[in-house]
Amino acid sequence: MGKAVLEVIDRENLQQNSLKTGGYLMEGLERLMSRHDLIGDVRGRGLMTGVELVRDRKTKEPAKDECARVLERSKEMGLLIGKGGFYGNVLRIKPPMCITCEDVDFIIGVLDAAFGEL
């Protein structure tokens, strides 16, 4: 089973796709950070990303309640992501390796709308 999975990853160039779309996702999240003060940090590697929500970028006060609202609103719009972090204020985005740039555009659009409603 494991060998078959590795063969699909290789045959469908999923590692290269993850590198490309992961960079595209980070760019989109960084654009959101410039538009929404609630985003205190964007971090990650490849497709595994985190968006830390803070009430104040200087004090880094965690925005736990706001994170829960963004998470719920995103779910209502069709985007399933997680949350984590020590204070429960980090949106965790871990899409599958087969994600497309169009899928990333959807993620960014939903998050932009959810942040805009706060």
C-alpha positions as CSV (number, residue, x, y, z in Angstrom):
1,M,0.0,0.0,0.0
2,G,2.7,2.5,1.0
3,K,4.6,1.8,-2.3
4,A,1.5,2.5,-4.3
5,V,1.0,5.8,-2.6
6,L,4.6,6.9,-3.3
7,E,4.2,5.9,-6.9
8,V,1.1,8.1,-7.2
9,I,2.9,11.0,-5.6
10,D,5.7,10.6,-8.1
11,R,3.6,9.9,-11.2
12,E,1.3,12.9,-10.5
13,N,4.2,15.3,-9.5
14,L,2.5,16.0,-6.2
15,Q,5.6,17.2,-4.5
16,Q,6.2,19.8,-7.1
17,N,2.6,20.8,-7.0
18,S,2.8,21.2,-3.2
19,L,5.8,23.4,-3.6
20,K,4.1,25.6,-6.2
21,T,0.7,25.8,-4.6
22,G,2.2,26.1,-1.1
23,G,4.0,29.2,-2.2
24,Y,0.9,30.6,-3.8
25,L,-1.1,29.9,-0.6
26,M,1.5,31.8,1.5
27,E,1.4,34.7,-0.9
28,G,-2.3,34.9,-0.6
29,L,-2.3,34.6,3.2
30,E,0.3,37.4,3.4
31,R,-1.9,39.6,1.2
32,L,-4.7,38.9,3.7
33,M,-2.4,39.9,6.6
34,S,-1.9,43.3,5.0
35,R,-5.7,43.8,4.7
36,H,-6.8,42.4,8.1
37,D,-5.2,43.6,11.3
38,L,-6.5,40.6,13.1
39,I,-3.9,38.5,11.4
40,G,-0.7,38.7,13.5
41,D,1.4,36.2,11.7
42,V,1.4,33.8,8.8
43,R,3.8,30.9,8.9
44,G,4.3,27.4,7.5
45,R,6.2,25.3,5.1
46,G,4.8,23.8,1.9
47,L,1.1,23.3,2.2
48,M,1.0,23.2,6.0
49,T,0.3,26.7,7.1
50,G,-0.8,28.6,10.2
51,V,-2.5,32.0,10.5
52,E,-2.2,33.4,14.0
53,L,-5.0,35.8,15.0
54,V,-4.3,38.5,17.5
55,R,-6.3,41.4,18.9
56,D,-3.3,43.7,18.8
57,R,-0.2,43.1,16.7
58,K,2.1,44.9,19.2
59,T,0.9,43.0,22.3
60,K,0.2,39.8,20.4
61,E,-2.9,39.3,22.6
62,P,-4.5,36.1,21.3
63,A,-7.8,36.4,19.4
64,K,-9.4,33.1,20.5
65,D,-13.0,34.1,20.1
66,E,-12.4,35.8,16.7
67,C,-10.6,32.6,15.6
68,A,-13.6,30.5,16.5
69,R,-15.9,32.9,14.6
70,V,-13.7,32.8,11.5
71,L,-13.5,29.1,11.7
72,E,-17.3,28.7,11.9
73,R,-18.0,31.2,9.2
74,S,-15.5,29.6,6.9
75,K,-17.2,26.2,7.4
76,E,-20.5,27.8,6.5
77,M,-19.0,28.9,3.2
78,G,-17.6,25.5,2.4
79,L,-14.0,25.7,3.8
80,L,-13.0,23.1,6.3
81,I,-9.9,24.1,8.3
82,G,-8.7,23.5,11.8
83,K,-7.5,25.6,14.7
84,G,-4.7,25.1,17.2
85,G,-2.0,27.0,19.0
86,F,-1.5,27.2,22.7
87,Y,-4.4,29.7,23.0
88,G,-6.6,28.3,20.3
89,N,-6.0,31.3,18.1
90,V,-4.3,29.8,15.1
91,L,-6.1,28.7,11.9
92,R,-4.5,25.6,10.6
93,I,-4.6,25.0,6.9
94,K,-3.5,21.6,5.7
95,P,-4.9,20.9,2.2
96,P,-4.2,17.7,0.2
97,M,-1.2,17.6,-2.1
98,C,-3.4,17.6,-5.1
99,I,-4.7,21.1,-4.4
100,T,-4.9,23.5,-7.3
101,C,-4.3,27.3,-7.5
102,E,-8.0,27.7,-8.1
103,D,-8.6,25.9,-4.8
104,V,-6.2,28.3,-3.1
105,D,-8.1,31.2,-4.6
106,F,-11.2,29.7,-3.0
107,I,-9.5,29.5,0.4
108,I,-8.2,33.0,0.3
109,G,-11.6,34.3,-0.9
110,V,-13.5,32.6,1.9
111,L,-11.0,33.7,4.6
112,D,-11.1,37.3,3.2
113,A,-14.9,37.3,3.5
114,A,-14.9,35.7,7.0
115,F,-12.4,38.3,8.3
116,G,-14.4,41.1,6.6
117,E,-17.5,40.1,8.6
118,L,-15.8,40.6,12.0
